[in-house]
Amino acid sequence: MTPNSAASREDRLNKVLLAYVEEREAGREPERAELLAAHPDLHDDLAAFFACHDEVERLAAPLRERDEALQFASGVPQTSTSTSSPSPELGCLGDFRLIREVGRGGMGVVYEAEQLSLRRRVALKVLPFASAVDLRQLQRFKNEATAAAHLRHENIVPVYAVGCERGVHYYAMQFVEGQSLATLIAELRDAKNSPKLEPAASTLPVARLSTERQADAPVYFDWVAGLGRQAALALEHAHQMGIVHRDVKPGNLLLDPQGALWITDFGLAQMAGESGLTVTGELLGTLRYASPEQALGRRGVVDHRSDVYSLGATLYELLTLRPPFNGGDRHELLRQIADEEPPTPRSINPAIPVELETIILKALHKEPSDRYSTAQEFAEDLLRFVERKPILARRPGSAERFRMWARRHPSALLIGAIVLTLVTAGSLLSAALIGAEQERTRAEQRRAEDAFQRERQRAEEAEARLALARRAVDELFRVSEEELADRPGMELLRKRLLQSALAYYQEFLAERHDNPSAQAELLETSRRVEKILADLAVLRTATYFYLLCQPVVLDDLKLTPDQRARIRDLTARVGKEWWESFRDIGLTAPAERGRRAVAQARANEAELSTILTAGQQVRLREIGLQSEGPSAFRDPEVAATLGLTPKQRERVRVIEDDTTFGWMRGLGGGPASPGTGAELQRSTNDRLLAVLTPEQARKWRELTGELVRGTLIPFGGTIGPPSKKTPTPQPKS
């Protein structure tokens, strides 16, 4: 018989036996004669099975689980809550008297028993009848007993005896008082969710641990690290003996009342030189703690580092009271184990020390080569944490995280490389296609660059000229503020300078519309100039009072004798105030003097409004504009009313310069000097009208009214005694 035919015959026998057991469990009794007739080649094996089955039914019926139909899905032994006296119905199995059931799992039922020959208490693990039919489960049961029997360590449950009595497979091991870490984690989780519940006497250690954990006491984290170290040292011993546990999880780690940790259940263990049993098809409860190479079924890759991963996952849950991955079904859980990183423990409980978190995350690396190379190194790093020494584990950097991601997603990396190659090839092809076009346009680009450089040079030259003009205008502003401020008689000149500066600033604003920072600076300076001009407008009252000292103005206003007397008193007081302010120069700060001057001007203007009628006040402003002559065109209101063009403003400036210097030349000879007086005013007015358009001339006449019949002396000129000669009438503008 060939090996393949033998394997096929064994598979057929297993299927027939499993079908028979399922029929029995469903409450139906299959006909044995029909089975024997239907499978003549299996007649001897089936007959032996039926004979053994009948013997087991007779002798081992009390050992079967009370709820045999339940699935052993969780893989976590369920501790019996029964504390009653031994049941006489359990009976004996060979040299062992069964006392009570203490737990059950996927690999069998565990009883507390007494070994009669040695009169000692043991834990007797019995393979259920349904599992004994499955050769795979039977092999695992024997594998567990064999692996555990080879190990002698203070943290591994020792095996005392292995046997099979009347078809019932069992092995005896040391009885460990206490509970599994799975039960402890569940009770700690319940205590966290219901902190007001009073713990039972049996859970007082749990209550203490819960209190320490909720208080984030360092002793709790040291205790967890100590448990991990005990488990790691026990696993290292197993690894040295050539045994890989492959099913490390909270349910297989027992904690006795003295705080010692015990590793049990080597049913999935792989011994050196054996192919072992894979984890493919394992239940979800075990899968949560399986390493990625176990979960993905990578044959030949599962080694002792898988135990390091599973122990790290167990300690993770002991710290956070939740498993690293919480997938709701098998496929989701497999995807998370293979592709996702678990949440960092400190994101769940910030009180967990950084060093302990680093140790746990190193043990949970996806790639075995990134974990601790041995369980011994894992135990030593945990000891360093407990002793507050620097640990060897380090958090991965960005390059390391990318490397690990690339190893976990080689297909994505390959697709990226293919896409990059295609993009590169496409780019090269595009470059080849447009190479000729680039050659043809290269000459045009050079010409465009030359033109750009020329335009750039012209722009830089224009910018330099603009900066030079700006400095000149800034100098005008500085002179107005520092040299002419607070100097009596300089208001018109200062106003002229400020108005000129303001005009230039406005032009600069138009020129620099594409420069926001320069616009903001120029706008701020312009507002300062406008504020000063507003104050100077108030000070124009001084000009009005100067005009009110001229008889020709008083006659033009047609003042009554009472008005003339009041005007004379007011102008005398204003003159006195002016001389007093002049004497205060050097004694009072310029800013303070400026504020005082503006305040006095406002008060004087208010008093003047009580003396003159509304019509006389309007006429006085018209005469004031006539007196200012070309300077009046600097007034923003006048300029806005007339709508002067830049060319017109330039021509007005020339006329203003000529008029100013004409008056200055005539100051020594009085108003009757040649080239001055009425003739100069008529000449200036004619020149101004020549600059204006007819519409602008009409508006100017509306602003200035009828020309004064006589000579108006500008502000700052010498006012002599009234001439006895009748003034020469001036033509209307």
C-alpha positions in Angstrom: 0.0 0.0 0.0 1.4 3.4 -1.0 1.6 6.3 1.4 -1.0 8.2 -0.6 -3.5 5.3 -0.6 -2.9 4.9 3.2 -3.6 8.6 3.8 -6.8 8.4 1.6 -8.0 5.3 3.6 -7.4 7.1 6.9 -9.3 10.2 5.7 -12.3 8.0 4.6 -12.3 6.3 8.0 -12.3 9.6 9.8 -15.2 10.9 7.8 -17.3 7.7 8.5 -16.5 7.9 12.2 -17.3 11.6 12.4 -20.6 11.0 10.6 -21.4 8.3 13.0 -20.7 10.5 16.1 -22.8 13.4 14.6 -25.7 11.0 14.1 -25.4 9.8 17.7 -25.2 13.4 19.0 -28.3 14.3 17.0 -30.3 11.7 18.8 -30.3 9.1 16.0 -28.8 5.6 16.3 -27.1 4.6 13.0 -27.3 1.0 11.9 -23.9 -0.4 12.4 -24.5 -3.4 10.1 -25.3 -1.0 7.2 -22.1 1.0 7.9 -20.0 -2.3 7.9 -21.7 -3.4 4.7 -21.3 0.0 3.0 -17.5 0.0 3.7 -16.2 -3.5 3.5 -12.6 -2.3 3.2 -13.0 -0.5 6.6 -14.8 -3.5 8.2 -12.0 -4.4 10.7 -11.4 -0.8 11.8 -15.0 0.0 12.2 -15.6 -3.2 14.2 -12.7 -2.3 16.6 -14.1 1.2 17.0 -17.6 0.0 17.9 -16.2 -2.5 20.5 -14.1 0.3 22.1 -17.0 2.6 22.0 -19.3 0.2 23.8 -16.6 -0.2 26.5 -16.2 3.5 26.9 -20.0 4.0 27.2 -20.1 1.5 30.0 -17.1 2.6 32.0 -16.5 6.3 31.2 -20.0 7.7 30.8 -19.6 9.9 34.0 -16.6 11.6 32.4 -18.5 13.1 29.5 -19.3 16.8 29.6 -22.8 17.6 30.7 -23.3 19.8 27.7 -21.3 17.9 25.0 -23.1 19.8 22.2 -21.5 23.1 23.2 -18.6 24.3 21.0 -15.3 24.9 22.6 -15.0 28.2 20.8 -13.3 30.5 23.3 -10.3 28.3 24.0 -10.3 29.7 27.6 -10.8 27.2 30.4 -13.9 28.0 32.3 -13.4 27.7 36.1 -16.1 25.7 37.8 -17.9 27.5 40.5 -18.9 24.3 42.2 -17.4 24.0 45.7 -19.5 21.1 46.8 -18.0 17.9 48.1 -16.7 15.3 45.6 -19.5 13.7 43.7 -19.5 9.9 44.1 -20.8 9.6 40.6 -17.6 10.7 39.0 -15.8 7.5 40.0 -12.2 6.5 39.1 -10.1 6.5 36.0 -7.2 4.1 36.4 -5.1 5.3 39.4 -7.0 8.5 39.7 -10.2 9.3 41.7 -12.1 12.2 40.1 -13.2 14.8 42.6 -14.7 17.7 40.5 -14.5 19.4 37.2 -12.4 22.6 37.4 -12.3 23.7 33.8 -12.6 22.8 30.1 -11.3 24.0 26.8 -10.7 23.1 23.2 -8.2 20.4 24.2 -10.1 18.6 26.9 -11.8 18.7 30.3 -9.7 19.2 33.4 -10.7 17.5 36.7 -9.4 17.9 40.2 -8.4 14.3 41.1 -6.5 12.3 43.6 -3.7 9.9 42.5 -4.5 6.9 44.7 -1.1 5.3 44.6 0.8 8.4 45.8 -2.2 10.0 47.6 -1.5 13.4 46.0 -3.9 15.9 44.4 -3.4 16.4 40.7 -5.1 18.1 37.7 -6.3 15.4 35.4 -6.8 16.4 31.7 -9.1 14.1 29.8 -9.7 14.1 26.1 -13.5 14.1 25.4 -15.0 11.2 23.5 -15.9 13.4 20.5 -12.4 14.7 20.3 -10.9 11.3 20.5 -12.7 10.3 17.3 -10.9 13.2 15.5 -7.3 12.0 15.0 -6.2 15.6 14.7 -7.5 16.4 18.2 -6.0 13.2 19.5 -2.6 14.0 18.1 -2.7 17.5 19.7 -3.6 16.0 23.0 -0.7 13.6 22.8 1.6 16.4 21.6 0.6 18.5 24.6 1.4 15.7 27.1 4.7 14.9 25.3 5.9 18.5 25.1 5.0 19.3 28.8 6.7 16.1 30.0 10.0 17.2 28.5 10.0 20.5 30.4 11.1 21.1 34.0 10.8 24.7 35.0 9.4 26.5 38.0 6.9 28.4 35.8 5.7 25.5 33.6 3.1 23.1 35.0 4.8 19.7 35.2 3.3 16.4 33.8 3.2 13.5 36.3 1.7 10.7 34.1 0.2 10.0 30.7 -2.2 7.1 29.8 -5.2 5.7 28.2 -7.7 3.8 30.3 -10.5 1.9 28.5 -10.2 4.1 25.4 -10.2 7.4 27.4 -7.0 9.4 26.9 -5.7 11.5 29.8 -2.6 12.9 31.5 -2.0 14.1 35.0 -0.2 17.2 36.0 0.4 19.4 39.0 -2.7 20.9 40.4 -2.3 24.8 40.6 -4.6 26.7 42.9 -5.7 30.0 41.5 -7.0 31.3 38.3 -6.0 32.0 34.7 -5.0 35.5 33.5 -8.1 35.4 31.3 -10.3 35.2 34.4 -8.3 37.8 36.1 -8.5 40.2 33.2 -12.3 39.7 33.0 -12.7 40.4 36.7 -10.5 43.5 36.5 -12.6 44.7 33.6 -15.8 44.1 35.6 -14.3 46.0 38.5 -13.4 48.9 36.3 -16.8 49.1 34.8 -18.6 48.6 38.1 -16.2 50.1 40.8 -19.0 50.3 43.4 -19.5 46.5 43.5 -18.2 44.9 46.7 -15.7 42.1 45.8 -16.2 38.7 47.1 -13.7 37.1 49.4 -12.2 35.1 46.5 -11.7 38.2 44.5 -9.9 40.3 47.2 -6.6 40.1 45.3 -8.5 41.2 42.2 -10.0 44.1 44.2 -6.5 45.1 45.3 -5.1 44.9 41.8 -8.1 46.8 40.5 -7.6 49.5 43.1 -3.9 49.8 42.2 -4.7 49.9 38.5 -7.4 52.5 38.8 -5.0 54.6 41.0 -2.4 54.1 38.3 0.0 52.9 40.9 3.5 52.1 39.7 3.4 48.8 41.6 0.7 47.5 39.3 2.9 48.1 36.2 5.8 46.6 38.0 3.6 43.6 38.8 2.6 43.2 35.2 6.2 43.4 34.1 7.2 40.8 36.7 4.5 38.4 35.4 5.7 38.9 31.9 9.3 38.2 32.9 8.3 34.9 34.6 6.4 33.9 31.4 9.3 34.9 29.2 11.8 32.9 31.2 9.6 29.9 31.1 9.2 30.2 27.3 13.0 30.6 27.0 13.4 27.3 28.8 11.0 25.7 26.4 12.7 27.2 23.4 16.0 26.0 24.6 14.5 22.5 24.8 13.4 22.9 21.1 9.7 23.4 22.0 7.6 26.4 20.7 4.4 26.8 22.6 2.5 28.6 19.7 -0.6 29.2 21.9 0.4 31.7 24.5 -2.6 33.6 25.7 -4.2 34.7 29.0 -6.2 31.5 29.2 -3.1 29.4 29.2 -1.3 31.4 31.9 -2.3 30.5 35.5 -1.7 32.7 38.6 -1.4 30.9 42.0 -2.1 32.6 45.3 1.6 33.2 45.9 1.8 35.3 42.7 3.7 32.7 40.7 2.8 32.4 37.0 2.4 28.9 35.4 2.3 28.1 31.7 0.1 25.3 30.6 -1.6 23.7 27.5 1.1 22.8 25.1 -1.4 21.3 22.7 -0.3 23.3 19.8 3.4 23.1 20.7 5.9 22.3 18.0 9.0 20.2 18.9 12.3 20.4 17.1 12.4 18.0 14.1 8.6 17.8 13.8 6.5 19.5 11.2 3.9 20.2 13.9 0.3 21.2 13.6 -0.6 24.5 11.9 -2.9 27.0 13.4 -5.1 27.1 10.3 -8.7 26.9 11.3 -8.1 27.8 15.0 -11.0 29.4 16.7 -11.3 33.2 17.1 -10.4 33.3 20.8 -6.9 31.9 20.1 -6.5 34.0 17.0 -6.5 37.3 18.8 -3.2 36.5 20.4 -1.6 34.7 17.3 1.3 36.3 15.6 0.9 37.6 12.0 2.9 34.7 10.6 0.7 32.2 12.5 -2.6 34.0 11.5 -1.5 34.1 7.8 -0.4 30.4 7.9 3.3 31.1 6.9 4.8 27.6 7.1 8.4 27.5 8.0 8.3 31.1 9.5 6.6 30.3 12.8 9.3 30.0 15.4 10.0 31.0 19.0 9.5 34.7 18.1 5.8 33.9 17.7 5.7 33.1 21.4 7.3 36.5 22.0 4.5 38.2 20.1 1.7 36.3 21.8 3.2 37.1 25.3 3.4 40.8 24.2 -0.3 40.6 23.2 -1.2 39.1 26.6 0.7 41.8 28.5 -0.9 44.4 26.3 -4.4 43.2 27.4 -3.3 43.0 31.0 -2.2 46.6 30.9 -5.2 48.0 28.9 -7.9 45.4 29.7 -8.5 45.1 26.0 -6.8 42.9 23.3 -4.6 44.6 20.7 -7.2 44.0 18.0 -11.0 43.9 18.4 -12.1 42.5 15.0 -15.7 41.4 15.1 -15.2 38.4 12.8 -12.4 36.2 11.6 -11.7 38.0 8.4 -11.6 41.4 10.0 -9.4 40.1 12.8 -7.0 38.6 10.3 -6.8 41.8 8.3 -6.1 43.8 11.5 -3.3 41.4 12.6 -1.7 41.5 9.2 -2.0 45.1 8.2 -2.8 47.4 11.2 -0.8 48.6 14.1 -2.5 48.2 17.5 -3.4 51.4 19.4 -0.5 52.4 21.6 -1.2 51.4 25.3 -0.7 55.0 26.5 -3.5 56.1 24.1 -5.8 53.9 26.2 -4.2 54.5 29.6 -1.8 57.5 29.7 -0.5 56.3 33.1 1.3 53.4 31.5 5.1 54.1 31.6 6.7 55.0 28.3 9.4 52.4 28.8 6.9 49.6 29.4 4.9 50.6 26.4 8.0 50.6 24.2 8.9 47.1 25.4 5.3 45.8 24.6 5.3 47.4 21.2 8.6 45.9 20.3 7.3 42.5 21.1 4.2 43.2 18.9 6.1 44.1 15.7 4.6 42.5 12.6 8.0 41.1 11.4 9.7 38.5 13.6 13.1 40.1 12.9 11.9 43.4 14.5 10.9 41.7 17.8 13.1 40.5 20.6 15.3 37.8 19.1 14.7 35.6 22.2 12.3 35.4 25.1 15.4 35.9 27.3 16.0 39.3 25.8 12.3 40.1 26.4 12.7 39.0 30.1 15.8 41.1 30.6 14.3 44.3 29.2 11.3 43.8 31.5 13.7 43.3 34.4 15.5 46.6 33.4 12.1 48.4 33.6 11.4 47.0 37.1 14.8 48.0 38.3 14.5 51.4 36.7 17.4 50.8 34.3 17.6 52.0 30.7 15.8 49.5 28.5 17.3 48.3 25.2 14.1 48.6 23.1 13.8 51.8 21.0 10.8 53.3 19.2 11.1 53.0 15.4 11.9 56.2 13.5 10.2 57.4 10.3 12.6 55.5 8.0 12.1 52.3 10.1 8.3 52.7 10.1 8.4 53.0 6.3 10.6 49.9 6.0 8.2 47.9 8.1 5.2 49.2 6.1 6.9 48.2 2.9 7.6 44.7 4.2 4.0 44.3 5.2 2.7 45.7 1.9 5.1 44.4 -0.8 2.3 44.4 -3.4 1.6 48.1 -2.8 5.3 48.8 -3.0 5.5 46.8 -6.3 2.5 48.6 -7.7 4.0 51.9 -6.7 7.3 50.9 -8.4 5.4 49.9 -11.6 3.4 53.2 -11.6 6.6 55.1 -11.1 8.3 53.2 -13.9 5.4 53.9 -16.2 5.3 57.6 -15.3 9.1 57.8 -15.9 8.7 56.1 -19.3 5.9 58.4 -20.2 7.9 61.4 -19.1 10.9 60.3 -21.2 8.6 59.8 -24.2 7.0 63.2 -23.7 10.5 64.8 -23.4 11.5 63.1 -26.7 8.4 64.3 -28.4 8.7 67.9 -27.3 12.4 68.1 -27.7 12.2 69.4 -31.3 9.6 71.9 -30.3 11.8 73.1 -27.4 14.7 73.6 -29.8 12.5 75.7 -32.1 11.3 77.9 -29.3 14.6 78.3 -27.6 15.6 81.2 -29.7 12.3 82.9 -29.0 12.8 82.4 -25.3 16.2 84.0 -25.5 14.7 87.0 -27.3 12.0 87.2 -24.7 14.5 87.0 -21.9 16.5 89.8 -23.4 13.4 91.9 -23.7 12.5 91.0 -20.2 15.9 92.1 -18.9 15.6 95.4 -20.7 12.2 96.0 -19.3 13.5 95.0 -15.9 16.3 97.4 -16.2 14.0 100.2 -17.2 11.7 99.3 -14.3 14.6 99.4 -11.9 15.7 102.8 -13.2 12.1 104.0 -12.8 12.0 102.6 -9.3 15.2 104.4 -8.5 13.8 107.7 -9.9 10.6 107.2 -7.9 12.6 106.4 -4.7 14.6 109.6 -5.3 11.5 111.6 -5.8 10.0 110.0 -2.7 13.0 111.1 -0.6 12.7 114.6 -1.9 9.0 114.8 -1.0 9.8 113.2 2.4 12.4 116.0 2.8 9.6 118.6 2.1 7.5 117.0 4.7 10.3 116.9 7.2 11.1 120.6 6.6 7.4 121.5 7.1 7.2 119.5 10.4 10.7 120.3 11.8 11.8 123.6 10.4 8.5 125.5 9.8 6.2 124.2 12.4 5.4 126.7 15.2 7.0 129.6 13.3 4.6 132.5 13.0 4.0 133.8 9.5 5.1 130.5 7.9 1.7 128.9 7.8 1.2 129.6 4.1 4.6 128.3 3.1 4.1 125.3 5.4 0.7 124.7 3.9 2.1 125.0 0.4 4.9 122.5 1.2 2.4 120.1 2.8 -0.1 120.4 0.0 2.7 119.8 -2.5 3.9 116.8 -0.5 0.3 115.5 -0.3 -0.1 115.8 -4.0 3.1 113.9 -4.7 2.1 111.3 -2.1 -1.2 110.8 -4.0 0.7 110.5 -7.2 3.0 107.9 -5.6 -0.1 106.0 -4.4 -1.2 105.8 -8.0 2.2 104.7 -9.2 2.6 102.0 -6.5 -0.8 100.4 -6.8 0.9 97.0 -7.3 2.9 97.2 -4.1 0.6 96.7 -1.0 3.3 97.4 1.6 4.4 100.7 -0.1 0.7 101.6 -0.5 0.1 101.2 3.2 3.1 103.3 4.1 2.2 106.1 1.6 -1.4 106.0 2.7 -0.4 106.4 6.4 1.9 109.3 5.5 -0.8 110.9 3.4 -3.3 110.7 6.3 -0.7 112.4 8.6 -0.3 115.2 6.0 -4.1 115.6 5.7 -4.4 115.8 9.5 -1.8 118.6 9.6 -3.6 120.4 6.8 -6.8 120.2 8.7 -5.2 121.9 11.6 -3.7 124.5 9.3 -7.2 125.1 7.9 -8.3 126.1 11.4 -5.3 128.4 11.6 -6.5 130.1 8.5 -8.4 132.4 10.9 -5.1 134.2 11.4 -5.1 135.1 7.7 -8.7 136.4 8.0 -7.7 138.6 11.0 -4.8 139.8 8.9 -7.2 140.8 6.2 -9.5 142.4 8.7 -6.6 144.8 9.5 -6.8 146.2 5.9 -9.3 149.0 5.3 -10.0 147.9 1.8 -11.4 144.6 3.3 -13.4 146.4 5.9 -14.9 148.7 3.3 -15.7 145.7 1.0 -17.5 144.0 3.9 -19.5 147.1 4.6 -19.1 146.9 8.3 -21.1 149.1 10.7 -19.2 151.3 13.1 -20.0 148.9 15.9 -18.7 145.9 13.9 -15.5 147.9 13.1 -14.9 148.6 16.8 -15.4 145.0 17.8 -13.2 143.8 14.9 -10.5 146.3 16.0 -10.6 144.9 19.5 -10.6 141.3 18.3 -7.7 141.8 15.9 -5.7 143.6 18.6 -6.2 140.7 21.0 -5.3 138.2 18.3 -2.2 140.1 17.6 -1.2 140.2 21.3 -1.8 136.4 21.5 0.4 135.9 18.4 3.2 137.9 20.0 2.9 136.0 23.3 3.0 132.7 21.4 6.1 134.0 19.6 7.8 134.8 22.9 7.0 131.3 24.2 9.1 129.7 21.5 11.8 127.7 23.3 9.9 127.6 26.6 7.0 125.3 25.5 7.2 122.1 23.5 6.3 122.5 19.8 3.5 120.0 20.0 2.0 121.8 23.0 2.3 125.2 21.3 0.6 123.7 18.2 -2.3 122.4 20.2 -2.7 125.8 21.9 -2.6 127.6 18.6 -5.3 125.4 17.1 -7.4 125.9 20.2 -7.0 129.7 20.1 -7.8 129.8 16.4 -11.0 127.9 17.0 -12.0 130.2 19.8 -11.2 133.3 17.7 -13.1 132.0 14.7 -16.1 131.3 16.9 -16.0 134.9 18.3 -15.6 136.3 14.8 -18.8 134.4 13.7 -20.7 136.4 16.4 -19.5 139.7 15.0 -20.0 139.1 11.2 -23.2 138.2 9.6 -23.4 135.0 7.5 -23.1 136.9 4.3 -20.1 138.8 5.6 -18.4 135.5 6.6 -18.9 134.1 3.1 -17.5 137.3 1.6 -14.5 137.2 4.0 -13.7 133.6 2.8 -14.0 134.8 -0.9 -11.6 137.7 -0.1 -9.3 135.2 1.6 -9.1 133.1 -1.5 -8.4 136.3 -3.5 -5.6 137.1 -1.1 -4.1 133.6 -1.4 -4.2 133.9 -5.2 -2.5 130.8 -6.8 -1.9 129.3 -3.4 -5.7 128.8 -3.1 -5.4 126.2 -5.8 -3.5 124.0 -3.3 -6.6 123.9 -1.1 -7.9 120.3 -1.5 -11.5 121.6 -1.6 -10.7 124.2 -4.3 -8.7 121.7 -6.3 -11.6 119.1 -6.0 -14.2 121.8 -7.0 -12.2 122.9 -10.1 -11.0 119.4 -11.1 -7.5 120.6 -12.1 -5.4 118.3 -14.2 -1.7 117.6 -13.3 -0.7 119.9 -16.2 -2.9 122.7 -14.9 -1.5 122.2 -11.4 2.0 122.5 -12.7 1.2 125.8 -14.5 -0.5 127.1 -11.4 2.6 126.3 -9.4 4.7 128.4 -11.8 2.3 131.3 -11.4 2.4 130.9 -7.6 6.2 131.0 -7.6 6.2 134.2 -9.7 3.6 135.8 -7.5 5.4 134.9 -4.3 8.7 136.2 -5.5 7.0 139.3 -6.9 5.6 140.2 -3.5 8.9 139.5 -1.9 10.6 141.9 -4.3 8.0 144.5 -3.5 8.0 144.2 0.3 10.6 146.9 0.6 8.7 149.5 -1.4 5.2 149.0 -0.1 2.1 148.1 -2.1 2.5 151.0 -4.5 5.9 149.8 -5.8 6.1 149.0 -9.4 5.2 145.4 -10.3 3.2 145.0 -7.1 -0.1 145.8 -5.6 -3.2 145.9 -7.7 -1.3 145.4 -11.0 0.3 142.3 -9.7 -3.0 140.9 -8.5 -4.7 141.7 -11.8 -1.8 140.1 -13.7 -1.9 137.0 -11.5 -5.7 136.7 -11.8 -5.5 137.0 -15.6 -2.8 134.3 -15.8 -4.9 132.0 -13.6 -7.9 132.5 -15.8 -5.9 131.6 -18.8 -4.9 128.3 -17.3 -8.5 127.4 -16.5 -11.1 126.1 -18.8 -14.3 128.2 -19.2 -16.2 125.9 -16.8 -13.3 126.0 -14.3 -13.1 129.8 -14.6 -16.8 130.1 -13.8 -16.4 128.0 -10.7 -13.4 130.0 -9.7 -15.4 133.2 -9.9 -18.1 131.6 -7.8 -15.5 130.8 -5.1 -13.8 134.2 -5.1 -16.7 136.4 -5.9 -16.2 140.0 -7.1 -12.6 141.2 -6.9 -11.8 143.6 -4.2 -11.4 147.1 -5.4 -8.0 147.9 -4.0 -4.8 146.2 -3.2 -4.9 143.1 -1.0 -1.7 142.6 1.0 -1.0 138.8 1.4 -0.4 137.4 4.8 3.0 138.5 6.1 3.2 141.7 4.1 3.5 145.2 5.6 0.2 147.0 6.1 0.8 150.8 5.7 -1.6 153.6 6.5 -4.7 153.9 4.3 -4.0 155.7 1.0 -5.8 158.9 0.5 -5.9 158.3 -3.2 -9.0 156.7 -4.4 -8.1 153.1 -5.4 -8.1 152.4 -9.0 -11.1 150.3 -9.9 -10.2 146.7 -10.9 -11.9 145.0 -13.7 -14.1 142.0 -12.8 -12.6 138.7 -13.6 
